């Protein structure tokens, strides 16, 4: 059975792991990861779940020159607003970093200029983007203000709402650039010209081809009375996000993720290449809801996956480690548990996955898949019932220890939920690891017996002098 499963799943994992489009998306999003984590520090400070602290931030005026028509300080001049500006520079612009990163990575995979790949990806995306901003402006004598529309970039499009069209633009633009380049549509410079100048002129015609094609596309949609961004968001991105924001999608994704790990393949890399961009977008929408109250918060998002589905890595193996240290007696299991505990607290579980092992170990397959599945179901139910707040979208590193991460992502209720799920996992793993522990105890006992028997045979016993 396991051989058949391995033959079926390993080729699939290899194809997914080597797919240039999925690899480009994965690597492209990695560009924004350190920026989002840095921005999360400011976002967390600005939204730390203590009401007194929040009131202090909202009431402390930094810039006294920012006032309304009546001369009263406005929100934009408060300490809270200044803290949010740091997170806005990362979260609200996340799609820009992603489009550049994907264009750069995809250009590398198809062997064309990486820097110009990133540039044309970003350029084509902005060509299709509608440059208009609508809002309400307070005006003396006009109750409720006046609705206006001005030229500008809508921050929603450079954030979560613009990611999907950005991914499409990156792939199409870089492919068109490479297509023109490979046909020799380049300006060649004489010998002795600096390399950067040579590259710039070589990129001129391919970049113009990309620009012209996207301009005509934008023009066509303009004649139709719409734009690509509105169309893609309405008919493609919203349905995809609704599908990803479901308990069923999360459960299926985690089933495959843990089957891959069981076969010795990094399931997070394989499944994450497809699922993580959806989760990232849902997280960004949660951040927007947290700040403005606009939209609908999502239970399923990247923080839900990292902080409530598993503890200590795939399989929620921190529960397994605790069970090993509390209920096992064999030296092999207990010593490994001691060595793997500290890394496990910070979400690193390769020592236990490959050292116990869990890979291709049928004894632990059931709890390895079952514990994360129950974590997802229970956490989802608790958040749906409003017993625990939905994750705010703050990008808390996956290495943050359990209970601390739950508190930072939600409040004390999230920390309690994590603790209860962690203990539940311990008791689910317990009977299975005790089976392995008994097996290892028998092996250790047999080894000790063999050693004792071996030590009891002396050289005198083996002497043939008396014969």
C-alpha positions in Angstrom: 0.0 0.0 0.0 2.7 2.5 1.0 4.8 1.6 -2.1 1.8 2.4 -4.3 1.1 5.7 -2.5 4.8 6.6 -2.8 4.8 5.9 -6.6 1.6 8.0 -7.0 2.5 11.0 -4.8 6.3 11.5 -5.3 6.1 12.2 -9.1 3.3 14.7 -8.4 5.3 16.4 -5.7 8.3 16.6 -8.0 6.3 18.1 -10.8 4.7 20.7 -8.5 8.0 21.5 -6.8 9.8 22.1 -10.1 7.0 24.0 -11.8 8.5 27.3 -13.0 5.3 29.2 -12.5 4.6 28.0 -8.9 8.3 28.4 -8.0 8.2 32.0 -9.3 5.1 32.8 -7.3 6.7 31.3 -4.2 10.0 33.0 -4.6 8.3 36.3 -5.6 6.3 36.4 -2.4 9.5 35.8 -0.4 10.7 39.2 -1.4 7.9 40.8 0.7 8.3 38.4 3.6 11.0 40.3 5.6 9.2 43.6 4.9 5.9 42.2 6.1 7.5 40.9 9.3 9.1 44.3 10.0 5.8 46.0 9.3 4.1 43.6 11.6 6.1 44.9 14.5 4.6 48.4 14.0 1.1 47.0 13.3 1.3 44.9 16.5 2.4 47.9 18.6 -0.5 49.9 17.0 -3.1 47.2 17.8 -1.7 45.6 21.0 -4.9 44.2 22.7 -4.9 46.5 25.7 -7.6 49.2 25.6 -5.7 51.7 27.7 -2.7 51.5 25.3 -4.9 51.9 22.2 -6.6 55.0 23.8 -3.2 56.5 24.5 -2.1 56.1 20.9 -5.4 57.5 19.5 -5.3 60.6 21.8 -1.6 61.5 21.5 -1.2 64.2 18.8 2.2 64.3 17.1 1.6 66.8 14.3 -0.5 69.7 15.5 -0.7 71.2 12.0 -3.0 68.4 10.8 -6.4 69.8 11.7 -10.0 69.7 10.2 -11.9 72.6 8.9 -12.8 73.6 12.5 -9.2 73.6 13.6 -9.4 70.3 15.6 -6.6 67.7 15.4 -7.4 64.9 13.0 -6.6 61.2 13.2 -3.8 61.6 10.6 -1.8 63.5 13.2 -2.0 61.1 16.0 0.7 58.6 17.2 -1.5 55.8 16.1 -1.6 57.1 12.5 2.2 57.5 12.5 2.6 53.9 13.7 0.2 52.7 11.0 2.2 54.5 8.3 5.1 52.1 8.8 2.8 49.1 8.4 1.0 50.7 5.4 4.3 51.0 3.7 4.6 47.2 3.7 1.1 45.6 4.0 -0.7 48.2 1.8 2.0 48.0 -0.9 2.6 44.3 -0.7 1.4 43.6 -4.3 4.1 45.9 -5.7 6.8 43.9 -4.0 5.2 40.6 -5.1 4.8 41.6 -8.7 8.5 42.7 -8.9 9.6 39.6 -7.1 7.6 37.2 -9.4 8.8 39.0 -12.5 12.4 38.8 -11.4 12.1 35.1 -10.4 10.2 34.1 -13.6 12.7 35.9 -15.8 15.4 33.8 -14.1 13.6 30.6 -14.9 13.1 31.4 -18.6 16.7 32.8 -18.9 16.1 36.4 -19.7 17.1 39.7 -17.9 16.0 39.5 -14.3 16.1 43.2 -13.5 14.2 44.1 -16.7 11.8 41.2 -16.1 10.9 42.8 -12.8 10.6 46.2 -14.4 8.3 45.2 -17.3 6.1 43.2 -14.9 5.6 46.3 -12.7 5.1 48.6 -15.8 2.5 46.4 -17.4 0.6 46.1 -14.1 0.5 49.8 -13.7 -0.6 50.3 -17.4 -3.7 48.2 -16.7 -4.4 49.8 -13.3 -7.2 52.5 -13.1 -5.7 55.7 -11.9 -8.6 57.2 -10.0 -9.4 57.6 -6.3 -12.9 58.3 -4.9 -13.6 59.6 -1.4 -15.5 61.9 0.8 -14.1 65.3 1.6 -15.5 67.4 4.5 -16.7 70.8 3.4 -18.0 73.7 5.4 -21.8 74.0 4.9 -22.1 70.6 3.4 -23.5 68.1 5.8 -21.8 64.7 5.4 -19.1 66.2 3.1 -18.8 65.9 -0.7 -18.0 62.8 -2.7 -15.2 63.4 -5.1 -13.1 61.5 -7.7 -9.5 62.5 -8.4 -6.6 61.1 -10.3 -4.3 58.9 -8.3 -3.5 55.3 -7.4 -6.1 53.5 -5.3 -4.2 51.9 -2.4 -6.5 48.9 -2.6 -5.1 47.9 -6.0 -1.5 47.9 -4.7 -2.5 45.8 -1.8 -4.5 42.6 -1.5 -7.1 43.4 -4.2 -4.4 43.7 -6.9 -2.4 40.6 -6.3 -4.0 38.2 -8.7 -3.9 40.5 -11.7 -0.3 41.3 -10.7 0.7 37.7 -10.9 -0.9 37.4 -14.3 0.8 40.6 -15.6 4.2 39.4 -14.3 4.0 36.1 -16.3 2.6 37.6 -19.5 4.9 40.6 -19.5 8.1 38.7 -18.9 7.0 36.0 -21.5 6.4 38.8 -24.1 9.8 40.4 -23.2 11.6 37.1 -23.6 9.7 36.4 -26.9 10.8 39.7 -28.4 14.4 39.3 -27.1 14.8 35.8 -28.5 13.7 37.0 -32.0 16.7 39.4 -32.0 14.6 42.5 -31.6 17.4 44.3 -29.7 19.6 47.3 -30.3 23.3 46.2 -30.3 25.9 48.5 -29.2 29.6 48.7 -30.3 32.5 47.2 -28.4 33.7 49.2 -25.4 30.3 50.5 -24.3 29.7 49.9 -20.5 27.7 46.7 -19.9 24.8 48.5 -18.2 24.4 50.8 -21.2 24.4 47.7 -23.5 21.7 46.0 -21.4 19.6 49.2 -21.3 19.6 49.6 -25.1 19.1 45.8 -25.6 16.0 46.0 -23.4 14.5 49.0 -25.2 12.6 47.3 -28.0 11.4 44.2 -26.0 10.2 46.6 -23.3 8.4 48.8 -25.9 6.7 45.6 -27.3 5.4 44.8 -23.8 4.2 48.3 -23.2 2.4 48.6 -26.6 0.6 45.3 -26.1 -0.6 46.2 -22.6 -1.6 49.7 -23.8 -3.8 48.2 -26.5 -5.3 45.8 -24.0 -6.1 48.6 -21.6 -7.5 50.7 -24.5 -9.8 47.9 -25.5 -11.2 47.5 -22.0 -11.6 51.3 -21.9 -13.8 51.2 -25.0 -15.8 48.5 -23.3 -16.5 50.8 -20.3 -14.5 48.8 -17.7 -10.9 47.9 -16.8 -8.9 44.7 -16.2 -8.6 45.2 -12.5 -12.3 45.5 -11.8 -13.0 42.6 -14.1 -10.4 40.1 -12.8 -11.2 41.0 -9.1 -14.9 40.5 -9.6 -14.9 37.3 -11.8 -11.7 35.6 -10.8 -10.1 36.8 -7.5 -13.3 36.9 -5.4 -14.3 33.3 -6.3 -10.8 32.0 -5.7 -10.6 33.7 -2.3 -14.1 32.4 -1.4 -12.9 28.9 -2.3 -9.7 29.3 -0.3 -11.6 30.8 2.6 -13.4 27.5 3.4 -12.9 24.8 5.9 -13.0 22.2 3.2 -10.1 23.8 1.2 -7.9 24.1 4.3 -8.6 20.5 5.3 -7.8 19.1 1.8 -4.7 21.2 1.5 -3.4 19.9 4.9 -4.3 16.3 4.1 -2.0 16.4 1.1 0.6 18.4 2.9 1.0 15.7 5.6 0.9 12.8 3.1 3.8 14.5 1.3 5.7 14.8 4.6 5.0 11.2 5.4 6.6 10.3 2.2 9.7 12.3 3.0 8.8 15.3 0.8 8.6 18.8 2.2 4.8 19.1 2.1 4.9 22.8 3.1 6.8 23.7 -0.1 4.7 21.6 -2.4 1.2 22.6 -1.1 2.3 26.1 0.0 3.3 27.0 -3.6 -0.4 26.7 -4.5 -2.2 27.6 -1.3 0.0 30.3 0.4 -0.7 33.1 -2.1 -4.4 32.7 -1.4 -3.8 32.7 2.4 -1.5 35.8 2.1 -4.3 37.7 0.3 -6.9 36.7 2.9 -4.5 37.9 5.7 -4.0 41.3 4.0 -7.8 41.7 3.8 -7.9 41.0 7.5 -5.4 43.7 8.1 -7.5 46.2 6.1 -10.6 45.2 8.0 -8.7 45.7 11.3 -7.7 49.2 10.3 -10.7 50.5 8.5 -13.6 48.2 9.3 -14.2 47.8 5.5 -14.8 44.3 4.1 -15.3 41.0 5.8 -12.7 39.3 8.0 -11.6 35.7 7.1 -11.2 32.9 9.6 -8.9 31.0 7.1 -5.7 33.0 6.5 -2.0 32.6 6.8 -1.9 33.2 10.6 -4.6 30.7 11.1 -2.5 28.1 9.3 0.7 28.9 11.0 -0.6 29.5 14.5 -3.6 27.2 15.0 -3.3 24.3 12.5 0.0 22.9 13.8 2.2 23.5 16.8 5.9 22.7 16.5 5.8 22.1 12.7 3.9 19.7 10.4 1.9 17.1 12.3 1.7 19.4 15.3 4.7 17.4 16.6 5.2 19.6 19.7 2.3 17.5 21.2 4.2 14.4 20.2 7.4 15.7 21.9 5.5 16.3 25.1 4.0 12.9 25.0 7.5 11.4 24.4 8.9 13.1 27.5 5.9 12.4 29.7 4.9 8.8 28.9 7.9 7.1 27.3 10.7 5.2 28.9 13.0 4.0 26.2 16.3 5.9 25.9 16.0 6.3 22.2 12.6 8.1 22.4 13.3 10.1 25.6 16.8 11.3 24.5 15.5 12.3 21.0 12.6 14.1 22.8 15.1 16.1 24.9 17.2 17.0 21.8 14.2 18.0 19.7 12.2 19.9 22.3 13.9 23.3 22.0 13.7 23.4 18.1 10.2 22.1 18.3 9.1 25.0 20.5 10.1 27.3 17.7 8.4 25.2 15.0 11.4 23.3 13.7 10.6 19.5 13.6 13.0 17.9 11.1 14.8 16.2 14.0 11.6 14.4 15.0 10.3 13.8 11.5 13.4 12.1 10.2 15.0 11.0 13.6 12.1 9.1 15.2 11.2 8.7 12.4 7.7 9.8 11.2 8.6 9.4 7.5 7.2 6.1 6.1 6.3 5.1 9.7 2.8 3.6 9.6 2.5 3.6 13.4 2.4 7.4 13.5 0.6 8.1 10.2 -2.9 8.3 11.8 -2.0 10.9 14.6 0.3 12.8 12.2 -2.7 13.5 9.9 -5.4 13.5 12.6 -4.0 16.0 15.1 -3.7 18.9 12.6 -7.1 18.1 11.1 -8.7 18.3 14.6 -6.8 21.5 15.3 -8.2 23.1 12.2 -11.8 22.0 12.9 -11.8 23.0 16.5 -10.1 26.4 15.9 -12.4 27.2 13.0 -15.5 26.3 15.1 -14.2 28.4 18.0 -13.7 31.5 15.8 -16.9 31.0 13.9 -18.8 30.9 17.3 -16.9 34.1 18.3 -15.4 32.4 21.3 -12.0 33.4 19.9 -11.3 36.4 17.8 -10.3 35.9 14.2 -6.6 36.4 13.5 -5.9 40.0 12.8 -3.6 39.4 9.9 -0.6 40.7 11.7 2.4 38.8 10.2 3.7 37.0 13.3 6.7 34.7 12.4 5.9 31.0 12.4 8.8 30.5 14.8 7.0 32.4 17.6 6.3 29.9 20.4 2.8 28.6 21.0 0.6 30.5 23.5 2.6 33.7 22.9 1.7 33.6 19.2 -2.0 33.0 20.0 -2.1 36.0 22.3 -0.4 38.3 19.8 -2.6 37.1 16.9 -5.9 37.3 18.8 -6.0 37.8 22.6 -5.9 35.7 25.7 -8.7 33.5 24.3 -6.4 32.5 21.3 -3.6 31.6 23.8 -6.0 29.4 25.8 -7.2 27.7 22.6 -3.7 26.9 21.6 -2.9 25.4 25.0 -6.0 23.2 24.9 -5.3 22.0 21.4 -1.7 21.3 22.3 -2.8 19.1 25.2 -5.4 17.4 23.1 -2.7 16.5 20.6 -0.6 15.0 23.4 -3.3 12.5 24.4 -4.0 11.6 20.7 -0.3 10.9 20.1 0.2 9.1 23.4 -1.1 5.6 22.6 0.7 5.6 19.2 4.1 6.7 20.6 3.8 4.2 23.5 3.5 1.4 20.9 6.8 2.6 19.4 8.3 3.1 22.9 7.5 -0.5 23.8 9.1 -1.7 20.6 12.3 0.3 21.3 12.3 -0.8 25.0 12.3 -4.4 23.8 15.1 -3.7 21.4 17.2 -2.0 24.1 16.5 -4.8 26.5 17.6 -7.4 23.9 20.8 -5.3 23.2 21.6 -5.1 27.0 21.0 -8.8 27.3 23.3 -9.6 24.4 25.9 -7.3 25.8 25.7 -8.9 29.2 25.9 -12.4 27.7 28.8 -11.2 25.6 30.6 -9.8 28.6 30.1 -13.1 30.5 32.2 -15.0 28.0 35.9 -14.7 29.1 39.1 -15.6 27.3 39.7 -18.4 29.8 36.4 -20.0 28.7 37.5 -19.9 25.1 41.0 -21.4 25.9 41.9 -24.8 24.3 45.0 -25.4 26.5 43.2 -28.1 28.6 42.3 -30.2 25.5 
